Amino acid sequence: MNITQTPEWQALLQDQQRLEHTHLRDLFANDAQRFQRFSAELDGLLIDYSKQRVDAEAVRHLLSLARLANVEEWRDRMFAGEKINFSEDRAVLHTALRHMEFSPFPSAELDVMPQVRAVRKQMRDIVERVRSGLWRGFKGDAIQNVVNIGIGGSDLGPKLASRALSAYQHPNLNFFYVSNLDSAHLAPLLEKLDPRTTLFIVASKTFTTQETSINAQTARTWLMAAAMEEWAIAKHFIAVTSSPAKAHEFGIPDENILQIWDWVGGRYSLWSAVGLSVALSIGMNGFERMLQGAQTMDSHFREAPLEKNLPVLMALISIWNTNFLGAETTAILPYNESIRHLPAFLQQLEMESNGKTVSRDGEPLSCRANPIVWGEIGVNGQHAFFQLLHQGGWLIPCDFVVAASSDHPLPGHQAPLLANCLAQSAALAFGKTEQQAREELSQAGLSEAQLARLLPHKVFAGNQPSTTILMPSLDPFQLGMLIALYEHKVFVQGVIWSINSFDQWGVELGKQLANRLLPAILGDQAFDAQLDASTSGLIAYFRRHGHV
Ligand SMILES: O=P(O)(O)OC[C@H]1O[C@H](O)[C@H](O)[C@@H](O)[C@@H]1O
């Protein structure tokens, strides 16, 4: 089905005609109930999408589009464990990882819970031993430093969550995340760490990812230089992987290998043992609280009618902005320092899932899919790129994300922080009219000539749409809900765009080429004739200047 040819899509094009030139100022002025109408809450997590450029009719048509695309059916197929990731012949069952009841999941016939529970138990055991100081290093010391070596989904999720929940962090443990192949990431860390008190978690679903393998090998060499004995590896290395044999080959004993499964996508793996560093930081009970938050969002996503369904509404708003209002990018603006990694996490979640131009059927998509996702801590952005959001003339929908109370409170900080967050979304939405700017300038006593010169610079067009996501506080439960909200949002968008959101073939070509270029970088001139002129010129430069 070409969705753009359907009556539902055509109705939305009519809405677009109506709303394209309607200002948010007027939408608010004409509807005193706008906030009530266009906001929704689940267990304290509130989404306010009243500052999106929609009206009730457009939302109704968007919901019809979701029904037409069979969102509910696809959702049920995912939860039933069907192999909806058909290009890799895999089920998509990260929701099993946060299934907290003792019932089978996804079904009695296909129950994955015994394996999930066994790994949770293994995690709990490790977490308790490390946190209590019972886990000892090769010289008998308690662990003080945990280094997660991983990249992509094996880095971004745990890094986001462990920073987000730093208020709950064990007082005697420090956490580090190493992903970059550049030794400037690992080397300064190794300089300050003590091998006797350092525990490495090598997180890699495939256990073949080059960046992770090289960092893990270097960490292993560093440990061995101090410990001298192979048995020390068992005291300082844990692996999280779906390829236990490869972790075993690396020298990690079986009891230190935590399994994940092919039905857990890398960018959906935080809830598995990939989250071990988070569990070590906040304790296994805290980690399970985060799983419960995600499960609460799962149940809501499965059961709530579409018009009250938070992930569905978020997805539809994004589709509206991308496909009808023409937005090409979207900004994620967390205001809490502790969720500073949210933009990076969502970049992978959204762009690796839906950054595609081919449908499930192998046909070119009939419309544009995922916008470019970017972002930064809100207040930092205010003093940097917000100028462009306010007056740059681009349509850039924003997600403002903030918790009502601070997780690391100091007197005098939180109220101004919240004021800034709310001020920005209001300024973006409502702007400042020429009339308002003129009045301000003349009240400041400017001459008519000065006023005329300054006036064009003081006008804010406004009408920049945003959603504000509020949480009471940054706790494990709320964080679990927040991340699962975005996961399901991405799923719904993928269904409507008819994309398989769970593969990522687009990352392969670069990996292949990097492997092919390695000998040339290392000096093997036999390859030179096969290189394009640019690559060969750049390699010549490396040979002149690099020490590899
Ligand atoms: O966990 P790993 O197998 O090491 O994979 C790490 C990451 O690299 C891949 O190239 C994918 O793009 C990501 O989806 C994945 O999360």
The ligand as an SDF file (V2000), in Angstrom:
LIG
                    3D

 16 16  0  0  0  0  0  0  0  0999 V2000
   26.9960   -4.9640   20.7220 O   0  0  0  0  0  0  0  0  0  0  0  0
   27.8050   -5.0650   19.4790 P   0  0  0  0  0  0  0  0  0  0  0  0
   27.5800   -6.3490   18.7370 O   0  0  0  0  0  0  0  0  0  0  0  0
   29.2720   -4.8320   19.7660 O   0  0  0  0  0  0  0  0  0  0  0  0
   27.3330   -3.9320   18.4930 O   0  0  0  0  0  0  0  0  0  0  0  0
   27.5000   -2.5860   18.7860 C   0  0  0  0  0  0  0  0  0  0  0  0
   26.7860   -1.7070   17.7680 C   0  0  0  0  0  0  0  0  0  0  0  0
   27.4320   -1.7950   16.5230 O   0  0  0  0  0  0  0  0  0  0  0  0
   26.7330   -2.0820   15.3240 C   0  0  0  0  0  0  0  0  0  0  0  0
   27.5020   -1.6910   14.2500 O   0  0  0  0  0  0  0  0  0  0  0  0
   25.3480   -1.5160   15.2270 C   0  0  0  0  0  0  0  0  0  0  0  0
   25.3040   -0.4070   14.4000 O   0  0  0  0  0  0  0  0  0  0  0  0
   24.7210   -1.1790   16.5490 C   0  0  0  0  0  0  0  0  0  0  0  0
   23.3610   -1.4270   16.4640 O   0  0  0  0  0  0  0  0  0  0  0  0
   25.3070   -1.9730   17.6950 C   0  0  0  0  0  0  0  0  0  0  0  0
   24.6760   -1.6160   18.8930 O   0  0  0  0  0  0  0  0  0  0  0  0
  1  2  2  0
  2  3  1  0
  2  4  1  0
  2  5  1  0
  5  6  1  0
  6  7  1  0
  7  8  1  0
  7 15  1  0
  8  9  1  0
  9 10  1  0
  9 11  1  0
 11 12  1  0
 11 13  1  0
 13 14  1  0
 13 15  1  0
 15 16  1  0
M  END
$$$$
